[in-house]
Amino acid sequence: MPKLEIRGGKPLKGEIIPQGAKNEALQILCATLLTDEPVRIKNIPDIKDVNRLIEILGSLDVSITQHAKGDYTFQANNLHIDYLKTKDFKKDGASLRGSVMLMGPFLARFGFAYMPKPGGDKIGRRRLDTHFEGFEKLGAEFRYSPEESFYGVELPEGKKLKGSYMLLEEASVTGTANILMAAVFAEGKTQIYNAACEPYIQQLCKMLNRMGAKIEGVGSNLLTIEGVEKLGGTEHTILPDMIEIGSWIGLAAMTRSEITIKNVGWEHLGVIPDTFKKLGIKLEKVGDDIYIPAQESYEIQSFIDGSILTISDAPWPGFTPDLLSIILVVATQAKGSVLIHQKMFESRLFFVDKLIDMGAQIILCDPHRATVIGQNHATPLRGQTLTSPDIRAGIALLIAALSAKGTSTIFNIEQIDRGYEDIDERLRKIGADIRRVD
């Protein structure tokens, strides 16, 4: 199995271009199934999770043409629908959580969809109830086979999807995307309240509207969809990945490096830049780039009443949970203390034991909260042998290793490769001493 070897403590310098957004790509690729006309997608990240979904589309006999790196045309005009009932699909779909978003397009277009219980990061319970409750509101019937770990939704014979009002129990991003894609073909009007409104959902809505859908309320938590009978082809460009952009901000701070992040799509970053500024990190908006100067130290702010700063995750436009691991690791070398509150997933902070082994001062209060006592670079982290438990913890550990004194080895880097494109090669270009070893 491959591993990464990192000799840390070395300042970096240069420019880095963020990849296309993984979470948007998974939604957009599934949406190509909603039409039999060509759909061209640009800025697709070359990462394991996205490539796995493209392979699944190929197994469904979607016609796939690659024009250049990250630039593909998909045409779902002659689908091999029976693949959904095969053992191969059970294996392929179970390995990728994002494949659950195939269900909305299949239900909309063919009146049924099947899905193995999906995998993904081991970060705690991630319920799918929102997806299926939404499908049921549209008139589908749900079934689940515990013996085979297989989900199914089907329309009763002779029935069509019917528009409905629904109040989602949680503002699930994938749940909103799945229900939205099913609702575009439902008869009448569908209203989704407490819908997720992340930029990636906005991108999906805009793409579907260009294809002929009628979606209003884009960017709000109330989406109104007037059903249509058919969608056409379109072209779409995926946004820069905000999670990767936040990762590079954290990397610059931890390694005391001067880094420019190019073409970030600033208007789509929400509170991310300001949250890093609360840790004392200096960053500047230069056109559509982010410039982070080299800083010898950065000091965590306190609240106005003097109490310890708390950084917590929340649905958009709150701070994304995918960057809390980065915030936590950056805080280990800040001046001051911060409470990290991970509300949405109960296992995402369990990687802190690895940081503690590296010399970080962290108190894990419970599965959702950790207090970090920053060391102001007075005591650098120590190189260690590490294992990546999930994508976001993996990149946080890599950032820690790049700042640490000595050599670190990171195993299970397939987790990092699931979310970050050519990570070692791109870091070497800005001066990192990192190599991939089989």
Buried (B, 14 or more C-beta within 10 A) or exposed (E): EEBBBBBBBBBBEBEBBBBBBBBBBBBBBBBBBBBBBBBBBBBBBEBBBBBBBBEBBEBBBBEBEEEEEBBBBBBBEEBEBEBBEEEEBBEBBBBBBBBBBBBBBBBBBBBBBBBBBBEBBBBBEBEBEBBBBBBBBBBBEBEBEEEEEBBBBBBEEEEEBBBBEBEBEBBBBBBBBBBBBBBBBBBEBBBBBBBBBBBBBBBBBBBBBBBBBEBBBBBEBEBBBBBBEEBEBBEBBBBBBBBBBBBBBBBBBBBBBBBBBBEBBBEBBBBBBEBBBBBBBBBEEEEEBBBBBBBEBBEBEBEEEEEEBEBBBBBBEBBBBBBBBBBBBBBBBBBBBBBBBBBBBBBBBBBBEBBEEBBBBBEBEEBBBBBBBBBBBEEBBBBBEBBBBBBBBBBBBBBBBBBBBBBBBBBBBEBBBBBBBBBBEBBBEBBBBBEBEE
